[in-house]
């Protein structure tokens, strides 16, 4: 018989592969479409749209925060104990709370739309995009709970399918709407982008709700009022939600201040919003594209560590943590190296704009911190340190806001870049120290950091020794990047093949029958 531990590990790996594959598809198609939109509408429109999306993010946080995480943690624990009926009952209860939060967020945003439009967005867009956002919040809130529960019970493929359909609808709807609004100004463009997103969320909600009904029918649910379950949900959700509201509010304030303080440095509004759009709406999405790998496993680490903690399997927690760090560091250094060594090539390939190259090279140094921090956050949430994560994020935002307010008017765009560096390094450092205190895992600095750096430079040197050239410059650039990546992977495998085999733990994937 297959051991329970081996079975759970296999489920974890399978779910990771499913979510990684779906994330690759979703992020790839989404990134291509975002690049198309950015090239079509320009930096200023992207900057204003990014400000609208910061309002959107705050509203989504209000509608989903706490309840979704509570559902994921409780369902994971109950299914680990074979309390399947209780786990599904928890989903039902969380959906009810999510609906209340979603409707509340929708009502508040609808009332505040005129104030947000005139003050937050400097009167550049009408109330219509804000009204459109408010309509989709209850659907997003419920979908977040159901999606988290599907992942917790090992049905991640259903959630992935819903996300793929959502993206397809978003691309087609936005493309159709944008074709009519592209010549009608920034307000019409932002409205089209938002409405396209809301339409896609509607279809995602319908699919997730169908999946929930199917799963619910498999179990007999208690119709009685479960006070204990409600208290448990509240204990997890309330501190997370409270700190999330503070964090998201500060994050929105940060985005609001950036164009204003850039203007204080001497830039006019159009140029200030263009710089903001260039960095926040064009550079960062591309840099974070490859994070689909770590984000997928980060989401899975929450229920996985919840199971391990429920079973008091602390040694397993340390082992998994060390192995994930080794693999993630190796992957992160590869992506960082690509953006560092091939910044010019990538800027031409993606945006046909050499101005982007400088920011690709600068921010490539932060990729390791950003990617690893996603993994750390997932593990910390899994071991019950949600409050600690939120406190770190709040402190991070307060420091960043101070830098934006006081430094950006002096240094201009360089001050904005400096604030991003301080934010990412601070968040990573404190989160890493907290995780080390909680799990006390072994961190192999040589294999995680020194070896990948050495391999990256060696791979680039090989790339210089054996140059490639084709008549088409785009093909040349693509082949160069592919060859560099293959060189890195081959060298890493050659120098560390035994460690890689151990990290992926192939033996446990074939447990004895």
QUIFEN-V784566 format. One record per residue. RES is the residue in three letters. PSI is psi in radians with two decimals (999 if undefined). D_LAST is the distance of its C-alpha to the last C-alpha in Angstrom with 1 decimal. Layout:
res=RES psi=PSI d_last=D_LAST
res=RES psi=PSI d_last=D_LAST
This chain:
res=UNK psi=2.52 d_last=4.7
res=UNK psi=2.27 d_last=5.6
res=UNK psi=2.67 d_last=8.7
res=UNK psi=-0.68 d_last=12.0
res=UNK psi=-0.78 d_last=13.5
res=UNK psi=-0.70 d_last=11.0
res=UNK psi=-0.81 d_last=11.4
res=UNK psi=-0.65 d_last=15.2
res=UNK psi=-0.74 d_last=15.4
res=UNK psi=-0.75 d_last=14.1
res=UNK psi=-0.72 d_last=16.5
res=UNK psi=-0.82 d_last=19.2
res=UNK psi=-0.78 d_last=18.9
res=UNK psi=-0.80 d_last=18.9
res=UNK psi=-0.68 d_last=21.9
res=UNK psi=-0.74 d_last=23.5
res=UNK psi=-0.77 d_last=23.4
res=UNK psi=-0.88 d_last=24.8
res=UNK psi=-0.63 d_last=27.5
res=UNK psi=-0.78 d_last=28.4
res=UNK psi=-0.80 d_last=28.8
res=UNK psi=-0.67 d_last=30.8
res=UNK psi=-0.68 d_last=32.8
res=UNK psi=-0.80 d_last=33.6
res=UNK psi=-0.84 d_last=34.9
res=UNK psi=-0.87 d_last=36.8
res=UNK psi=-0.66 d_last=38.2
res=UNK psi=-0.90 d_last=39.1
res=UNK psi=-0.71 d_last=40.9
res=UNK psi=-0.73 d_last=42.4
res=UNK psi=-0.77 d_last=43.7
res=UNK psi=-0.75 d_last=45.3
res=UNK psi=-0.71 d_last=47.0
res=UNK psi=-0.67 d_last=48.1
res=UNK psi=-0.74 d_last=49.6
res=UNK psi=-0.81 d_last=51.3
res=UNK psi=-0.80 d_last=52.8
res=UNK psi=-0.76 d_last=53.8
res=UNK psi=-0.50 d_last=55.6
res=UNK psi=-0.73 d_last=57.2
res=UNK psi=-0.37 d_last=58.5
res=UNK psi=2.91 d_last=59.3
res=UNK psi=-0.71 d_last=58.7
res=UNK psi=-0.80 d_last=61.0
res=UNK psi=-0.70 d_last=59.4
res=UNK psi=-0.67 d_last=55.9
res=UNK psi=-0.81 d_last=57.3
res=UNK psi=-0.72 d_last=58.6
res=UNK psi=-0.65 d_last=55.5
res=UNK psi=-0.65 d_last=53.5
res=UNK psi=-0.72 d_last=55.8
res=UNK psi=-0.71 d_last=55.2
res=UNK psi=-0.47 d_last=51.4
res=UNK psi=-0.63 d_last=51.9
res=UNK psi=-0.75 d_last=53.4
res=UNK psi=-0.79 d_last=50.5
res=UNK psi=-0.73 d_last=48.0
res=UNK psi=-0.76 d_last=49.9
res=UNK psi=-0.71 d_last=50.0
res=UNK psi=-0.71 d_last=46.2
res=UNK psi=-0.78 d_last=45.6
res=UNK psi=-0.65 d_last=47.9
res=UNK psi=-0.47 d_last=46.1
res=UNK psi=-0.41 d_last=42.5
res=UNK psi=2.43 d_last=42.3
res=UNK psi=-1.00 d_last=40.7
res=UNK psi=-0.78 d_last=39.5
res=UNK psi=-0.80 d_last=36.9
res=UNK psi=-0.71 d_last=35.4
res=UNK psi=-0.74 d_last=35.6
res=UNK psi=-0.81 d_last=33.7
res=UNK psi=-0.83 d_last=30.9
res=UNK psi=-0.81 d_last=30.6
res=UNK psi=-0.78 d_last=30.9
res=UNK psi=-0.72 d_last=28.5
res=UNK psi=-0.79 d_last=25.8
res=UNK psi=-0.79 d_last=26.4
res=UNK psi=-0.68 d_last=26.4
res=UNK psi=-0.56 d_last=23.3
res=UNK psi=-0.49 d_last=21.5
res=UNK psi=0.10 d_last=22.9
res=UNK psi=0.36 d_last=21.9
res=UNK psi=1.19 d_last=25.7
res=UNK psi=-0.76 d_last=25.6
res=UNK psi=-0.73 d_last=29.0
res=UNK psi=-0.63 d_last=30.6
res=UNK psi=-0.77 d_last=29.2
res=UNK psi=-0.63 d_last=30.7
res=UNK psi=-0.66 d_last=33.9
res=UNK psi=-0.69 d_last=34.1
res=UNK psi=-0.81 d_last=34.0
res=UNK psi=-0.77 d_last=36.8
res=UNK psi=-0.75 d_last=38.8
res=UNK psi=-0.60 d_last=38.4
res=UNK psi=-0.71 d_last=39.6
res=UNK psi=-0.83 d_last=42.7
res=UNK psi=-0.68 d_last=43.5
res=UNK psi=-0.68 d_last=42.8
res=UNK psi=-0.75 d_last=45.3
res=UNK psi=-0.81 d_last=47.9
res=UNK psi=-0.73 d_last=47.5
res=UNK psi=-0.76 d_last=47.6
res=UNK psi=-0.67 d_last=50.7
res=UNK psi=-0.79 d_last=52.4
res=UNK psi=-0.71 d_last=51.7
res=UNK psi=-0.78 d_last=52.9
res=UNK psi=-0.80 d_last=56.2
res=UNK psi=-0.77 d_last=56.9
res=UNK psi=-0.65 d_last=56.4
res=UNK psi=-0.72 d_last=58.6
res=UNK psi=-0.64 d_last=61.4
res=UNK psi=-0.03 d_last=61.1
res=UNK psi=-0.84 d_last=61.0
res=UNK psi=-0.69 d_last=64.8
res=UNK psi=-0.77 d_last=64.7
res=UNK psi=-0.77 d_last=61.6
res=UNK psi=-0.75 d_last=63.1
res=UNK psi=-0.58 d_last=66.5
res=UNK psi=-0.94 d_last=65.6
res=UNK psi=-0.76 d_last=62.0
res=UNK psi=0.20 d_last=62.3
res=UNK psi=0.47 d_last=66.0
res=UNK psi=0.23 d_last=67.0
res=UNK psi=-0.35 d_last=65.3
res=UNK psi=2.73 d_last=63.3
res=UNK psi=-3.04 d_last=64.1
res=UNK psi=-0.30 d_last=62.5
res=UNK psi=-0.80 d_last=60.6
res=UNK psi=-0.67 d_last=57.5
res=UNK psi=-0.74 d_last=57.2
res=UNK psi=-0.70 d_last=57.6
res=UNK psi=-0.71 d_last=54.9
res=UNK psi=-0.77 d_last=52.5
res=UNK psi=-0.57 d_last=53.2
res=UNK psi=-0.55 d_last=52.3
res=UNK psi=-0.14 d_last=48.7
res=UNK psi=-0.78 d_last=47.8
res=UNK psi=-0.64 d_last=46.7
res=UNK psi=-0.75 d_last=44.3
res=UNK psi=-0.73 d_last=42.9
res=UNK psi=-0.83 d_last=42.4
res=UNK psi=-0.73 d_last=40.4
res=UNK psi=-0.66 d_last=38.4
res=UNK psi=-0.73 d_last=37.4
res=UNK psi=-0.84 d_last=36.1
res=UNK psi=-0.75 d_last=34.1
res=UNK psi=-0.74 d_last=32.7
res=UNK psi=-0.67 d_last=31.6
res=UNK psi=-0.64 d_last=29.9
res=UNK psi=-0.70 d_last=28.0
res=UNK psi=-0.69 d_last=26.6
res=UNK psi=-0.58 d_last=25.7
res=UNK psi=0.23 d_last=23.7
res=UNK psi=0.36 d_last=21.7
res=UNK psi=0.75 d_last=24.2
res=UNK psi=-0.45 d_last=25.8
res=UNK psi=-0.53 d_last=26.2
res=UNK psi=-0.78 d_last=28.8
res=UNK psi=-0.70 d_last=30.7
res=UNK psi=-0.72 d_last=30.6
res=UNK psi=-0.75 d_last=32.0
res=UNK psi=-0.69 d_last=34.8
res=UNK psi=-0.67 d_last=35.7
res=UNK psi=-0.77 d_last=36.0
res=UNK psi=-0.72 d_last=38.2
res=UNK psi=-0.80 d_last=40.2
res=UNK psi=-0.76 d_last=40.9
res=UNK psi=-0.80 d_last=41.9
res=UNK psi=-0.72 d_last=44.3
res=UNK psi=-0.78 d_last=45.7
res=UNK psi=-0.86 d_last=46.5
res=UNK psi=-0.76 d_last=48.2
res=UNK psi=-0.79 d_last=50.1
res=UNK psi=-0.76 d_last=51.2
res=UNK psi=-0.75 d_last=52.2
res=UNK psi=-0.83 d_last=54.3
res=UNK psi=-0.67 d_last=56.0
res=UNK psi=-0.54 d_last=56.6
res=UNK psi=-0.44 d_last=58.4
res=UNK psi=-0.39 d_last=61.0
res=UNK psi=-0.18 d_last=61.3
res=UNK psi=-0.52 d_last=61.2
res=UNK psi=0.06 d_last=65.0
res=UNK psi=0.22 d_last=65.8
res=UNK psi=3.02 d_last=65.2
res=UNK psi=-0.67 d_last=62.6
res=UNK psi=-0.82 d_last=62.6
res=UNK psi=-0.66 d_last=61.7
res=UNK psi=-0.85 d_last=59.0
res=UNK psi=-0.70 d_last=57.3
res=UNK psi=-0.76 d_last=57.6
res=UNK psi=-0.77 d_last=55.9
res=UNK psi=-0.73 d_last=53.0
res=UNK psi=-0.81 d_last=52.5
res=UNK psi=-0.69 d_last=52.8
res=UNK psi=-0.70 d_last=50.3
res=UNK psi=-0.74 d_last=47.8
res=UNK psi=-0.74 d_last=48.6
res=UNK psi=-0.75 d_last=48.1
res=UNK psi=-0.64 d_last=44.7
res=UNK psi=-0.60 d_last=43.8
res=UNK psi=-0.80 d_last=44.9
res=UNK psi=-0.67 d_last=42.5
res=UNK psi=-0.74 d_last=39.6
res=UNK psi=-0.79 d_last=40.4
res=UNK psi=-0.75 d_last=40.5
res=UNK psi=-0.83 d_last=37.0
res=UNK psi=-0.67 d_last=35.5
res=UNK psi=-0.68 d_last=37.2
res=UNK psi=-0.78 d_last=36.0
res=UNK psi=-0.69 d_last=32.3
res=UNK psi=-0.77 d_last=33.1
res=UNK psi=-0.72 d_last=34.6
res=UNK psi=-0.81 d_last=31.5
res=UNK psi=-0.65 d_last=29.1
res=UNK psi=-0.61 d_last=31.6
res=UNK psi=-0.28 d_last=31.7
res=UNK psi=-0.24 d_last=28.1
res=UNK psi=2.60 d_last=29.0
res=UNK psi=2.08 d_last=31.9
res=UNK psi=2.53 d_last=34.1
res=UNK psi=2.28 d_last=36.5
res=UNK psi=-0.10 d_last=40.1
res=UNK psi=2.73 d_last=41.6
res=UNK psi=2.15 d_last=42.7
res=UNK psi=1.61 d_last=40.1
res=UNK psi=-0.70 d_last=42.3
res=UNK psi=-0.75 d_last=39.5
res=UNK psi=-0.74 d_last=37.6
res=UNK psi=-0.69 d_last=40.8
res=UNK psi=-0.72 d_last=41.6
res=UNK psi=-0.76 d_last=38.2
res=UNK psi=-0.77 d_last=38.6
res=UNK psi=-0.73 d_last=42.2
res=UNK psi=-0.61 d_last=41.2
res=UNK psi=-0.78 d_last=38.8
res=UNK psi=-0.71 d_last=40.9
res=UNK psi=-0.93 d_last=44.4
res=UNK psi=-0.63 d_last=44.3
res=UNK psi=-0.81 d_last=42.3
res=UNK psi=-0.79 d_last=44.7
res=UNK psi=-0.87 d_last=47.8
res=UNK psi=-0.55 d_last=47.1
res=UNK psi=-0.68 d_last=45.8
res=UNK psi=-0.75 d_last=49.2
res=UNK psi=-0.80 d_last=51.0
res=UNK psi=-0.81 d_last=48.9
res=UNK psi=-0.65 d_last=49.2
res=UNK psi=-0.76 d_last=52.9
res=UNK psi=-0.66 d_last=53.4
res=UNK psi=-0.75 d_last=51.5
res=UNK psi=-0.69 d_last=53.7
res=UNK psi=-0.69 d_last=56.8
res=UNK psi=-0.86 d_last=55.7
res=UNK psi=-0.60 d_last=55.5
res=UNK psi=-0.65 d_last=58.9
res=UNK psi=-0.51 d_last=60.5
res=UNK psi=-0.97 d_last=59.5
res=UNK psi=-0.64 d_last=62.0
res=UNK psi=-0.81 d_last=64.7
res=UNK psi=-0.47 d_last=64.5
res=UNK psi=-0.65 d_last=64.3
res=UNK psi=-0.65 d_last=67.6
res=UNK psi=-0.37 d_last=69.0
res=UNK psi=-0.13 d_last=68.4
res=UNK psi=-0.11 d_last=70.8
res=UNK psi=2.53 d_last=68.7
res=UNK psi=2.96 d_last=69.8
res=UNK psi=-0.73 d_last=67.5
res=UNK psi=-0.78 d_last=66.4
res=UNK psi=-0.67 d_last=65.5
res=UNK psi=-0.81 d_last=63.8
res=UNK psi=-0.50 d_last=61.6
res=UNK psi=-0.75 d_last=60.9
res=UNK psi=-0.72 d_last=59.7
res=UNK psi=-0.77 d_last=57.5
res=UNK psi=-0.65 d_last=56.1
res=UNK psi=-0.85 d_last=55.6
res=UNK psi=-0.91 d_last=53.5
res=UNK psi=-0.58 d_last=51.7
res=UNK psi=-0.27 d_last=51.4
res=UNK psi=-0.86 d_last=51.1
res=UNK psi=-0.91 d_last=49.9
res=UNK psi=-0.77 d_last=47.3
res=UNK psi=-0.64 d_last=45.4
res=UNK psi=-0.75 d_last=44.9
res=UNK psi=-0.64 d_last=44.0
res=UNK psi=0.00 d_last=41.3
res=UNK psi=-0.89 d_last=39.9
res=UNK psi=-0.13 d_last=37.1
res=UNK psi=-0.05 d_last=36.1
res=UNK psi=-0.60 d_last=33.9
res=UNK psi=-0.93 d_last=31.0
res=UNK psi=-0.57 d_last=31.6
res=UNK psi=-0.68 d_last=32.7
res=UNK psi=-0.86 d_last=29.6
res=UNK psi=-0.47 d_last=27.4
res=UNK psi=-0.77 d_last=30.2
res=UNK psi=-0.64 d_last=30.0
res=UNK psi=-0.45 d_last=26.2
res=UNK psi=-0.45 d_last=26.8
res=UNK psi=-1.00 d_last=28.8
res=UNK psi=-0.58 d_last=26.2
res=UNK psi=-0.82 d_last=23.5
res=UNK psi=-0.49 d_last=25.8
res=UNK psi=-0.71 d_last=26.9
res=UNK psi=-0.83 d_last=23.4
res=UNK psi=-0.68 d_last=23.2
res=UNK psi=-0.67 d_last=26.7
res=UNK psi=-0.63 d_last=26.1
res=UNK psi=0.08 d_last=23.3
res=UNK psi=0.64 d_last=25.6
res=UNK psi=1.26 d_last=23.1
res=UNK psi=-0.60 d_last=26.0
res=UNK psi=-0.72 d_last=24.5
res=UNK psi=-0.66 d_last=21.9
res=UNK psi=-0.78 d_last=24.9
res=UNK psi=-0.76 d_last=26.8
res=UNK psi=-0.85 d_last=24.1
res=UNK psi=-0.73 d_last=23.5
res=UNK psi=-0.82 d_last=27.3
res=UNK psi=-0.76 d_last=28.1
res=UNK psi=-0.74 d_last=25.6
res=UNK psi=-0.68 d_last=27.0
res=UNK psi=-0.78 d_last=30.5
res=UNK psi=-0.82 d_last=30.1
res=UNK psi=-0.77 d_last=28.8
res=UNK psi=-0.71 d_last=31.4
res=UNK psi=-0.76 d_last=34.3
res=UNK psi=-0.77 d_last=33.6
res=UNK psi=-0.76 d_last=33.5
res=UNK psi=-0.70 d_last=36.6
res=UNK psi=-0.60 d_last=38.6
res=UNK psi=-0.88 d_last=38.0
res=UNK psi=-0.75 d_last=39.4
res=UNK psi=-0.71 d_last=42.3
res=UNK psi=-0.69 d_last=43.2
res=UNK psi=-0.81 d_last=43.5
res=UNK psi=-0.52 d_last=45.9
res=UNK psi=-0.87 d_last=47.8
res=UNK psi=-0.47 d_last=48.4
res=UNK psi=0.64 d_last=48.7
res=UNK psi=-0.74 d_last=50.4
res=UNK psi=-0.80 d_last=53.4
res=UNK psi=-0.75 d_last=51.3
res=UNK psi=-0.68 d_last=49.1
res=UNK psi=-0.64 d_last=52.2
res=UNK psi=-0.73 d_last=53.8
res=UNK psi=-0.75 d_last=50.7
res=UNK psi=-0.93 d_last=50.0
res=UNK psi=-0.13 d_last=53.4
res=UNK psi=0.65 d_last=55.9
res=UNK psi=1.90 d_last=57.4
res=UNK psi=-0.33 d_last=57.8
res=UNK psi=-0.54 d_last=58.5
res=UNK psi=-0.46 d_last=54.8
res=UNK psi=-0.76 d_last=54.0
res=UNK psi=-0.70 d_last=55.5
res=UNK psi=-0.59 d_last=53.3
res=UNK psi=-0.81 d_last=50.1
res=UNK psi=-0.77 d_last=50.9
res=UNK psi=-0.89 d_last=51.9
res=UNK psi=-0.19 d_last=48.9
res=UNK psi=-0.51 d_last=46.4
res=UNK psi=-0.31 d_last=46.8
res=UNK psi=-0.18 d_last=45.4
res=UNK psi=-0.75 d_last=42.2
res=UNK psi=-0.81 d_last=40.2
res=UNK psi=-0.75 d_last=41.4
res=UNK psi=-0.77 d_last=40.9
res=UNK psi=-0.82 d_last=37.4
res=UNK psi=-0.62 d_last=36.1
res=UNK psi=-0.58 d_last=38.0
res=UNK psi=-0.74 d_last=35.9
res=UNK psi=-0.79 d_last=32.7
res=UNK psi=-0.76 d_last=34.5
res=UNK psi=-0.73 d_last=35.7
res=UNK psi=-0.75 d_last=32.3
res=UNK psi=-0.77 d_last=30.9
res=UNK psi=-0.70 d_last=34.1
res=UNK psi=-0.61 d_last=33.9
res=UNK psi=-0.55 d_last=30.3
res=UNK psi=0.22 d_last=31.4
res=UNK psi=0.36 d_last=34.4
res=UNK psi=0.65 d_last=37.1
res=UNK psi=-0.72 d_last=38.4
res=UNK psi=-0.72 d_last=41.9
res=UNK psi=-0.72 d_last=41.9
res=UNK psi=-0.78 d_last=40.9
res=UNK psi=-0.72 d_last=43.7
res=UNK psi=-0.75 d_last=46.3
res=UNK psi=-0.79 d_last=45.5
res=UNK psi=-0.67 d_last=45.9
res=UNK psi=-0.80 d_last=49.2
res=UNK psi=-0.73 d_last=50.6
res=UNK psi=-0.82 d_last=49.6
res=UNK psi=-0.69 d_last=51.5
res=UNK psi=-0.76 d_last=54.5
res=UNK psi=-0.77 d_last=54.9
res=UNK psi=-0.75 d_last=54.5
res=UNK psi=-0.73 d_last=57.1
res=UNK psi=-0.75 d_last=59.5
res=UNK psi=-0.78 d_last=59.1
res=UNK psi=-0.74 d_last=59.6
res=UNK psi=-0.72 d_last=62.7
res=UNK psi=-0.60 d_last=64.4
res=UNK psi=-0.70 d_last=63.2
res=UNK psi=-0.75 d_last=62.8
res=UNK psi=-0.43 d_last=66.5
res=UNK psi=-0.82 d_last=67.3
res=UNK psi=-0.17 d_last=64.8
res=UNK psi=-2.33 d_last=64.2
res=UNK psi=-0.61 d_last=61.0
res=UNK psi=-0.59 d_last=60.2
res=UNK psi=-0.67 d_last=60.2
res=UNK psi=-0.75 d_last=57.6
res=UNK psi=-0.75 d_last=55.4
res=UNK psi=-0.70 d_last=55.9
res=UNK psi=-0.64 d_last=54.8
res=UNK psi=-0.74 d_last=51.5
res=UNK psi=-0.85 d_last=50.9
res=UNK psi=-0.74 d_last=51.7
res=UNK psi=-0.90 d_last=49.5
res=UNK psi=-0.75 d_last=46.3
res=UNK psi=-0.74 d_last=46.7
res=UNK psi=-0.84 d_last=47.6
res=UNK psi=-0.79 d_last=44.7
res=UNK psi=-0.83 d_last=42.2
res=UNK psi=-0.89 d_last=43.6
res=UNK psi=-0.70 d_last=43.9
res=UNK psi=-0.71 d_last=40.4
res=UNK psi=-0.77 d_last=38.9
res=UNK psi=-0.68 d_last=40.7
res=UNK psi=-0.76 d_last=39.6
res=UNK psi=-0.74 d_last=36.0
res=UNK psi=-0.64 d_last=36.3
res=UNK psi=-0.62 d_last=37.9
res=UNK psi=-0.79 d_last=35.2
res=UNK psi=-0.53 d_last=32.0
res=UNK psi=0.81 d_last=33.5
res=UNK psi=2.87 d_last=31.1
res=UNK psi=2.14 d_last=31.9
res=UNK psi=2.00 d_last=33.8
res=UNK psi=1.64 d_last=34.0
res=UNK psi=-0.67 d_last=37.4
res=UNK psi=-0.89 d_last=37.6
res=UNK psi=-0.52 d_last=34.4
res=UNK psi=-0.61 d_last=34.9
res=UNK psi=-1.02 d_last=38.6
res=UNK psi=-0.86 d_last=40.4
res=UNK psi=-0.82 d_last=38.0
res=UNK psi=-0.65 d_last=37.8
res=UNK psi=-0.83 d_last=41.6
res=UNK psi=-0.79 d_last=42.2
res=UNK psi=-0.67 d_last=39.8
res=UNK psi=-0.81 d_last=41.6
res=UNK psi=-0.64 d_last=45.0
res=UNK psi=-0.73 d_last=43.9
res=UNK psi=-0.69 d_last=42.4
res=UNK psi=-0.66 d_last=45.7
res=UNK psi=-0.73 d_last=47.7
res=UNK psi=-0.67 d_last=45.9
res=UNK psi=-0.62 d_last=46.7
res=UNK psi=-0.63 d_last=50.4
res=UNK psi=-0.66 d_last=50.5
res=UNK psi=1.31 d_last=49.1
res=UNK psi=2.64 d_last=50.9
res=UNK psi=2.53 d_last=50.3
res=UNK psi=2.28 d_last=53.0
res=UNK psi=2.90 d_last=53.3
res=UNK psi=-0.62 d_last=56.2
res=UNK psi=2.11 d_last=54.5
res=UNK psi=-0.59 d_last=54.2
res=UNK psi=-0.73 d_last=51.3
res=UNK psi=-0.72 d_last=49.2
res=UNK psi=-0.84 d_last=50.2
res=UNK psi=-0.75 d_last=49.1
res=UNK psi=-0.79 d_last=45.7
res=UNK psi=-0.70 d_last=45.0
res=UNK psi=-0.79 d_last=46.0
res=UNK psi=-0.71 d_last=43.7
res=UNK psi=-0.79 d_last=40.7
res=UNK psi=-0.70 d_last=41.5
res=UNK psi=-0.79 d_last=41.7
res=UNK psi=-0.76 d_last=38.4
res=UNK psi=-0.69 d_last=36.7
res=UNK psi=-0.77 d_last=38.5
res=UNK psi=-0.84 d_last=37.3
res=UNK psi=-0.75 d_last=33.6
res=UNK psi=-0.77 d_last=33.9
res=UNK psi=-0.73 d_last=35.7
res=UNK psi=-0.75 d_last=33.3
res=UNK psi=-0.69 d_last=30.3
res=UNK psi=-0.75 d_last=32.3
res=UNK psi=-0.31 d_last=33.5
res=UNK psi=0.59 d_last=30.4
res=UNK psi=-0.67 d_last=27.4
res=UNK psi=-0.69 d_last=25.4
res=UNK psi=-0.69 d_last=26.1
res=UNK psi=-0.73 d_last=25.1
res=UNK psi=-0.70 d_last=21.7
res=UNK psi=-0.69 d_last=21.3
res=UNK psi=-0.73 d_last=22.8
res=UNK psi=-0.23 d_last=20.4
res=UNK psi=1.02 d_last=17.5
res=UNK psi=-0.51 d_last=15.7
res=UNK psi=-0.65 d_last=13.0
res=UNK psi=-0.30 d_last=11.7
res=UNK psi=-0.27 d_last=11.8
res=UNK psi=1.15 d_last=8.9
res=UNK psi=2.67 d_last=6.4
res=UNK psi=2.47 d_last=3.8
res=UNK psi=999 d_last=0.0
